[in-house]
């Protein structure tokens, strides 16, 4: 099998949709020898900030000299981004080996119960991290928590970043319902750390922690002496506070010195989230995958504090199943020029619909619907500050068009899944 063949096989698994439940993952992990039993985890759920918090934890533990595993989703360009050891992407050869090793076990499942793409990738990651001898694995949920495939592990600590409205069609239409799904990662007696502030959500998290005798730490504000942070935006200070609270809770089990904390936070990298690219001629391109109301409000605040008074051009694309009219209302007033584009996904909102919403939100702006992102980038080639936002898929496409690493073999489509099967 070649790497291209392995990716094609993973593409085929998308036909099985996203079925919530742990039975398949437990069985598949069992057939693989339960690699999760050999590993220690920090399990991270939440609406926004999961990836940044994971990246900070990984960077700090790696700076402390530990061998780290990092499991995140979705990927921006290459599938290999999802599974990293010491922040090195899994190699193409290892992806091929793991796909070949997992295929025989898939025949053990009856028709109608075939493991999904995410279930298979979750077990591939467990096998890889165990084989690599990872000392701590930073383990991000895919969607929700309670019935997410990642929830087969018992971690050293559970983290819930925050709770906001997103994926309501699967997680519930209130903050309390969504909080109940995220709080599903809390395990009996296992410490839980959260930065959630919404009273409706916090009530659910507190009650779940109490019922499971899970010691709860609430980390709502960054310490005054927070070390220098390489990631842009005030909101990242909250994510850092959460990461530091988790490190403090686990200090007796995973000791970390102050120098490792400083180094970890000063050098952390997390592409596609307030990622500032310095272009030729002093131009700046800011990429941010904000795709729900809470995320876009955070982006707006970050832009207002990071680039106060600077005129910016917005390139905006969003998925149809997101609350894109609200996203346009929040972001459009910041820009004098707006280019709307389709996202490279079958679930995209049309550029024309996005343009109409942006015009309504910012009548004074020059709004143009473009046929694709490449056209929009050409139109902005002389603009001093361009912001690309609205979807992580769009950010991934931008990185690919700009030739920024990592490169992929047409792998962004692996982020797609058949939502109609979500409750199967």
Helices and strands as residue ranges (DSSP letters): H 3-13, G 14-16, H 23-31, G 35-38, E 41-45, H 50-63, E 68-71, G 79-82, E 83-85, E 88-89, H 92-106, H 117-131, E 136-140, G 149-152, E 157-160, H 168-171, H 175-182, G 183-185, E 191-194, H 199-211, E 216-218, H 235-249, H 258-267, E 275-278, G 280-282, E 284-288, H 293-306, E 312-316, H 324-331, G 332-334, E 335-340, H 351-361, E 366-369, H 373-379, E 385-389, H 392-401, G 412-415, G 419-421
